[in-house]
Amino acid sequence: MFDIVSFIPRAVVQGIPLLFGSTGETLTEKSGNLNLGIPGIMYVGGICGVIGAFLYEQSAGSADAMNGFLTIAIPMLASLLGSLLMGLLYCFLTVTLRANQNVTGLAMTTFGVGFGNFFGGSLIKLTGSEVPSIALSATSSAFSRSLPFADNLGWFGAIFLDYGFLAYLAIIIAFVLSFIINKTRVGLNLRAVGENPNTADAAGINVNRYKYIATCVGSMIAGLGGLYYVMDYACGVWSNDAFGDRGWLAIALVIFTVWRPNIGVLASILFGGMYILYLFIPTGTNLCVKELYKMIPYLVTIIVLVAVSIRQKKENQGPAALGLAYFREDR
Amino acid sequence: MNKQNQSPLVHIVKRGALPWYTAWGIRGGAILLALIVCAIVTTVVTGDNPLQVYATMFEGAFGTARKSWTTMQSTAMLLGVSLAVTPAFRMRFWNIGGEGQVLAGGLAAAACMICLADAVPNWLLIILCVVTSIAAGALWAAIPAFFKAKWNTNETLFTLMMNYVAIQLVAFFVIVWEVPKGAGKIGIINQSTELGWLPVIGNQKYLLNILVIAVLTVGMYIYLNYSKHGYEIAVVGESEKTARYVGIKVERVIVRTMLLSGAICGLVGLLLVSGTDHTVTTTISAGRGFTAVMISWLAKFNPLIMVFVSLLIAFLEKGAGEISTQFGLNQSFSDILTGIILFFIIGCEFFITYKLSFRKSEKKEAK
């Protein structure tokens, strides 16, 4: 039988990193920057959190000596800082130096994934500590602590309440961002920058500032996805390439949600579900079919991409100036 | 002071065309700067002195004849995929699906080797491998091209998704064909009979691949610069409206160019599967589809310059690999170095296209 009560929570924990990534990328794309560096940024966000937590756990010595607040704050700040730096680098290259966004993004991904795997694999050697592997169980338990009464509420608790705080943060960020983009002046200005930077500039909006802020904040949100993955989903164990292609899936999700973070909340859980569907479909002895099930999220994205382009509905298109560098003196 | 007369400290102006030697001088300077930064980073991580770092890297890439051949092979394969994506880029079609197209080609070649090995003579088998892998690569590229031409579907994201569809397709067939059952991999195909393997020239396993890619490089250079097709691609890239106005069928050019792009990727897949690896895995393309995008762009879409850029990237990969091995570090170190170099080269393009003019001092203005 298809076990829905255990399926949904697993779909949610798969979906949350995607939600972080796609919310961040949506914000970035609204400013006209197509940041293909998101996969790399999520790696950097994850590994920076790991480095922060690792150093803190090492210096604290034992789990009892650790301050509850610092246990969460240090990895969070390290992760945010790491992804902020990546975002700044992207902005500097594409906004200030007007480099090609696709190439810059791919270079960021190469660098970020390499950065994550390198420090993930060499952190122990570089810091000269004497532990066999990076297993941040103390930090992880702080991150994945769920509400105390969640277990007493049966299926309701399991489906809605049994997650770490970052999961709820992801959902809150998505709704807040959706509100800001659609209902406030700042959001209107941001959309103007993404749709037509010339007009926005003429209206007195500081195009570069909007691009910088949107992209950097977007990167930081995406970086939290990496942090959530390591600390909550993977129980504080970093293994190289384990994060896999989730970053690309997050970019796919942006299109799937037609650039709306609030749809992203449900869509990311749907994607998370499709990502692990193969574990829940009984295939008997025929293992190879499972590989085909893993194709579903990508195929669905392609179908949405094509459908959106065929229907040509104005409100479902991406920002018009997406992927183009802005230079005031260009016509 | 009168505020209205104040001009900003730095003013950015577009340059006219720079002479080619100045432009390449700037790029060369950027690479040099990047290599220095790489050396510093390596020194910080390993504690080795910077000159020694490059000696070690050189040792790793060209230390022995065997190492030189592997570096050449990496260069050739990178160059192959870069050549493949270039015509598409020239018409501003962002094909980042090289990965998937290589896999599609490789999968087709492997399928022929496995399923037809006993049915047809070896010479026919090799021809079938070549034809099907090229066709598979072309088909994989033509799907997004068709939608781009017909409905202007975003090709960057479409080709990206096609990569993962291809990866899962390969994963599926790996399990279908796995030897022995449950191993999760195919192993060397036709190991005893060597059916469907491309011939080895002069006892060098990689020589054939390198020669094929060399011919392809020259061919691509001529195609892009001296053929009618190449001209049409350039016009479509510069302005689609102009192209339409002068009677170029833009849709046809898009599909045709992507067929070519995919076909070359398929060929690279064939060289990898039938030529050297004799097996197929999901990682056979090893990120080359993405690296190729950057190589092609860094070389300004010029096939001849791509030779050097691919060599540089392959050298870094092998060299950093050697450093990682010597110091017991993770192999991903090369990705970090590659990233640094890429950032520098990407950044330096700005100084080729634009010029910074600083505000002249107040006194001079007053005169």
Chai-1 contact restraints between the chains, C-beta under 6 A:
chainA,res_idxA,chainB,res_idxB,connection_type,confidence,min_distance_angstrom,max_distance_angstrom,comment,restraint_id
A,L93,B,I346,contact,1.0,0.0,6.0,A-B,restraint_1
A,L93,B,G347,contact,1.0,0.0,6.0,A-B,restraint_2
A,L97,B,G347,contact,1.0,0.0,6.0,A-B,restraint_3
A,L97,B,F350,contact,1.0,0.0,6.0,A-B,restraint_4
A,A99,B,I346,contact,1.0,0.0,6.0,A-B,restraint_5
A,A99,B,E349,contact,1.0,0.0,6.0,A-B,restraint_6
A,N102,B,W94,contact,1.0,0.0,6.0,A-B,restraint_7
A,V103,B,M294,contact,1.0,0.0,6.0,A-B,restraint_8
A,V103,B,W297,contact,1.0,0.0,6.0,A-B,restraint_9
A,T104,B,I346,contact,1.0,0.0,6.0,A-B,restraint_10
A,L106,B,F290,contact,1.0,0.0,6.0,A-B,restraint_11
A,L106,B,V293,contact,1.0,0.0,6.0,A-B,restraint_12
A,L106,B,M294,contact,1.0,0.0,6.0,A-B,restraint_13
A,A107,B,M294,contact,1.0,0.0,6.0,A-B,restraint_14
A,A107,B,G339,contact,1.0,0.0,6.0,A-B,restraint_15
A,A107,B,L342,contact,1.0,0.0,6.0,A-B,restraint_16
A,T110,B,D335,contact,1.0,0.0,6.0,A-B,restraint_17
A,T110,B,T338,contact,1.0,0.0,6.0,A-B,restraint_18
A,T110,B,G339,contact,1.0,0.0,6.0,A-B,restraint_19
A,F111,B,G339,contact,1.0,0.0,6.0,A-B,restraint_20
A,G114,B,S332,contact,1.0,0.0,6.0,A-B,restraint_21
A,G114,B,D335,contact,1.0,0.0,6.0,A-B,restraint_22
A,G114,B,I336,contact,1.0,0.0,6.0,A-B,restraint_23
A,F115,B,I336,contact,1.0,0.0,6.0,A-B,restraint_24
A,N117,B,N330,contact,1.0,0.0,6.0,A-B,restraint_25
A,N117,B,S332,contact,1.0,0.0,6.0,A-B,restraint_26
A,F118,B,N330,contact,1.0,0.0,6.0,A-B,restraint_27
A,F118,B,S332,contact,1.0,0.0,6.0,A-B,restraint_28
A,F118,B,F333,contact,1.0,0.0,6.0,A-B,restraint_29
A,F118,B,I336,contact,1.0,0.0,6.0,A-B,restraint_30
A,G121,B,N330,contact,1.0,0.0,6.0,A-B,restraint_31
A,S122,B,L329,contact,1.0,0.0,6.0,A-B,restraint_32
A,S122,B,N330,contact,1.0,0.0,6.0,A-B,restraint_33
A,I255,B,L157,contact,1.0,0.0,6.0,A-B,restraint_34
A,L287,B,I175,contact,1.0,0.0,6.0,A-B,restraint_35
A,C288,B,F172,contact,1.0,0.0,6.0,A-B,restraint_36
A,C288,B,I175,contact,1.0,0.0,6.0,A-B,restraint_37
A,C288,B,V176,contact,1.0,0.0,6.0,A-B,restraint_38
A,E291,B,Q168,contact,1.0,0.0,6.0,A-B,restraint_39
A,E291,B,A171,contact,1.0,0.0,6.0,A-B,restraint_40
A,E291,B,F172,contact,1.0,0.0,6.0,A-B,restraint_41
A,L292,B,F172,contact,1.0,0.0,6.0,A-B,restraint_42
A,K294,B,Q168,contact,1.0,0.0,6.0,A-B,restraint_43
A,M295,B,V165,contact,1.0,0.0,6.0,A-B,restraint_44
A,M295,B,Q168,contact,1.0,0.0,6.0,A-B,restraint_45
A,Y298,B,M161,contact,1.0,0.0,6.0,A-B,restraint_46
A,Y298,B,Y164,contact,1.0,0.0,6.0,A-B,restraint_47
A,Y298,B,V165,contact,1.0,0.0,6.0,A-B,restraint_48
A,T301,B,M161,contact,1.0,0.0,6.0,A-B,restraint_49
A,I302,B,M161,contact,1.0,0.0,6.0,A-B,restraint_50
A,L305,B,T153,contact,1.0,0.0,6.0,A-B,restraint_51
A,L305,B,F158,contact,1.0,0.0,6.0,A-B,restraint_52
A,V306,B,F147,contact,1.0,0.0,6.0,A-B,restraint_53
A,V306,B,T153,contact,1.0,0.0,6.0,A-B,restraint_54
A,S309,B,W151,contact,1.0,0.0,6.0,A-B,restraint_55
A,S309,B,N152,contact,1.0,0.0,6.0,A-B,restraint_56
A,S309,B,T153,contact,1.0,0.0,6.0,A-B,restraint_57
A,I310,B,W151,contact,1.0,0.0,6.0,A-B,restraint_58
